[in-house]
Amino acid sequence: MLSAASKTTESGTDRYYRDQAAAYAEATLSVDMSEIYDRFLGHLPKPAKILDAGSGSGRDTLAFKNLGYDVDAFDASPALCALSWELTGVPARVRRFQDFESEPLYDGIWACASLLHMQADELPDALRRLVHALKPRGALYISFKHGPGERHSEDGRFYLDMDEARLRAVLSCVSDVKLSEIWVSQGEGSRRGRDAWINAIVVKSSGANGNRE
């Protein structure tokens, strides 16, 4: 789930996912994401190729694989990549959003609670990189903790929280996409009511070539 933040905050976020990888995986693997899967997958053809961007424990990689999709995965945490690979059988590459590059290979990109560790000034470029990797008419799902701005949690992680106005402003910096859905949820499955999240699905235009600005 880690997308390294700035030099001043990266170490705390990195350290958490290195030292707490097993506990993090245990806490997140059982969360039922089926309602959001349905919303996201409704935008995709089948068969489809999906990228789990910031794949964390591998929960979503495994779910998409079990549904018959062709799935790639990456995460910035080596410890989580190892756990994900062991769980899913899908190689999870160690990679940061800041370094991600791909040709337009994917029908859908799932970035669930993974971009939320980035600095605000890095986020538009990360989104452009992800959109570039989508095929025309491909869909990108993103989610953030619902809130007014940047913060550090007690465990040392940096968070970039979003409200609707702020998220819309960020998405307006990304060309060749249309905002399809934006909504606030109160947590999924066993975590319902514990946290508020803002979610969005954007769709790449049919004629876009995916060039980054």
N, C-alpha and C positions, 0 to 999 in steps of 0.2 A: 504494500500500500504506500510505500515511501516514494515520494518525488522530492529529492533533496531541495531544501530551501536555500538561503543565502549562506555565505561563509560564516556569518555570525551566529546562525541558528542551525546550520546543517548538523553539527556534531551531536546536539541533543536529540534531534529527530533520528539520525542514523543510529545513535547509541540505543535508543528505545527499541527499534526494530531488530537490532542485533541481539540485545540482551533478553528481550521479551518476545521473541518470535514465536516460541512454542505456546506461550500463554495467549498471545494475540490470536494465533491460529485457532486454539481451542475455543476462545470466546466468540469468534466470528463464523466458524464453519457451520454451525447449526442454524444460523439466521436464515429464515425463509424469505427469499427474494422473488418468489414466483410472480407476484403481482407486477413488479417492475420488469422482470424478464418478459412477461407477456406484452407490455407496452413497447419495449424495445424491439422484440422479435417480430412484432406486427409490422415493422417498417422494412423487414428484410425478406429477400426471396429464400426459398429452400430448394436445393442446398445453398448454403451461404458460408463465406469465410469470415470469421470474427477474430478480432484482436482484443484480448483482455489486457488493457493498458494500466499497469499498476495492479498486478494480479494478486498480490498479498498471499493469503493462505492457499489459494487455488480453488476456493469454493465455487466461484462463478465459472472458471475454466472447466471444472468438472461437470457442472450443471449443463453448460452448453455442449460439451463433448457427449454427455449422456443423451442429449436431445438430438444428436446426429449431426451437429455442426463441426466444421473444420476450424480448429481453434489454435491461434498462436498466443503467447503470453510473454510479458516482461514485467520486471519490478526492479527498483533500485536497491532492494535489500537482498544481499546474497543469502542470508539465512532463510528468508521467506521463499526465495526462488527454490532453494533446496527442498523445503517442505512441500511446496506446490508441485514440484516435479515428482516427488515421491508419491504424493496423493493422486495425481492425475495421469501420470505417464506422459504428460505434455512437457517438453523442455521449456522451462521458464528462463528467459535470458536476463542477465543482470544489465539493466540499462536505465538511465534517467530520461525523463521527458525532454530535458534540455539537449540531449544527445540523440534523440530518436530521429531516425530518417527511414523512410520507406517510400517506394513507388505506390501508386494507387492500387493496392492489392485487396482491400477489404470491403465487404458489403456492410459490415458494421463494426464499430469500435466501442467497447464498453470500458469507460473510465469511472468506475464506481468508487467514490470516496478515496481517490488517488491524487487528483490535482490539488487537493485541499492543503497540501504541505508546501506549495510553491509560493514564492514572493509575487506580489501583485504585478510587478513590472515584467515578470517572466511568463505570466500566464497567457497573454495573447499569442506569443510565439509558440508556446506549447500547443495551443489550440490549432494554430495554423499548421503545425507539423502533423497533428492528428488528422485534420481535414485533408491535407495533401495525400495521406495514406488511404483515404476512402475512394472507392470507385464512384463515378457519377451516380447520384441518387442514393448513395450510401448514408447510413445513419450513425450519429455519434451520441452516446448517452454519457452525461456527466452529473456528478452530485457533489455537494458541499454541505457542511454544517450551516444551518441557517443562523445568520447573525450579522452584525454591523461591520466587522473589519478584522484586522490581524490580532492574534493573541498567542500566548504560550500557555499550554496546559501544565498542570502540576508535575506531570511526568517528563517535562522537558520538550515535548513536541511543539513545533510551530504550526499554527493553523491560519489559513486564509478563509475566513467565513464569508458568506455571501447572502445578500437579500435579493429580491427580484430586480430592483432597479440597478443594483451594481452588476448583477449577472448579465442583464440585458445590455448594459453598457460595454462590458467586456466582449460579449458575442458580437456586438456591432463593429468591433475592430477586425473581425474575421470575414473575409470576402467569400463569395461563392457558396454560402450556406443560408438556409432559411430555418428560423426557429419554428419547430413544429409543436412542441409542448413544453410548458414550464409549470411546475407544481411544487407545493410544500407537502411533505409527508412527516409523520410523527414516529418514524422508526418502523422496521419490518419484523414480522414474526414475534419472537420472544422479546425483542427490544422495542416493540411498539409502545409509544408514549414516553420513552426514556430520552429521546433526542429529537429535535426538529431538523429536517434536511430539506434543502432545495434541490430539485432535480430538473434537468432539461434534456430534451432530445432535439438535435439539429440535423437537417438533411442537406446533403451536398447537392448543388444544382446539377441538372442533367448534362449541361454543356461544359462544366468546369473541368479544367485540366489539373487543378490542384497546386498550381504554383504558389509558393510562399512569398509573402511580401518582404 
